[in-house]
Amino acid sequence: MLGRLPAGTVVDGELVVFQGGRADFPALLQRHQRQVADPLDALRRRLPIRYVVFDLLVHGGRSLVKEPLHERRVRLRELLTEIKEPLLTFSDGIVGQGRDFFTRVVAQGHEGIMAKHLTSRYQPGKRSPAWKKIKPVQVLPCVIVGYRPGREGVHSLLVASVHAGTLCYVGQVSRGLSAQTQAELPQRLGQRRRPHPLVSCPEPACWVEPEIYCRVRFQEWTSHGRLRHAVFDGWLEGSK
């Protein structure tokens, strides 16, 4: 698909598999991890892939990275309109009404939005305050059912919560644990050891009685009933 671009062109974008009108990251991984024996033509039909283009860095051999974003995107739209490659999709946007747009995007099940200053330059390899990824955040009450030890005390907590009406294992949490919390937890959890997990869990761990509750922030549920990008958000009342 990129071979249709004129010589001397550099773009920035992202490979995406769309399912139900939304980007599906697990489906993209499935494409990427295709086994040699899998029929490629059948996989292409079932999981068609597109390259969503959102920036134009070099055009006609000339660097555009110091030009304002809105000018780069005008040229990018014109370029993609000229070549008419169906597998290259222009990442459209809006100007103004960002809060309302974010609300609609989240309601439709999308991951979130990218907010960018129209006058921003492209800064290769750097995080720029002019570009911000904005994602919805959900908070879930969880019970600790196990933990995995680490050099600093506790590496991660294994947590369960009610999902689809049933208490079940929902994932590991390591992000958000302070060094003090990691050091204190082995003693607290070690006093509550049990031989088997409260709920079915595929991970090896030290299992504990379900007596300590916490809040977990996460982005979304995976198709396997796990929390994506889980972060420890504090203890529930009576658990600390």
Secondary structure, DSSP 8 states (H G I E B T S, - for coil): -GGGS-TT-EEEEEEEEEETTEE-HHHHHHHHT--TTS-HHHHHHHS-EEEEEEEEEEETTEE-TTS-HHHHHHHHHHHHHHH--TTEEE----SS-HHHHHHHHHHTT---EEEE-TT----TT---TTEEEE---EEEEEEEEEEEEETTEEEEEEEEEEETTEEEEEEEE-TT--HHHHHHHHHHHHTTB-SS-SS--SS--EEB-S--EEEEEESEE-TTS-EET-EEEEE-TTT-
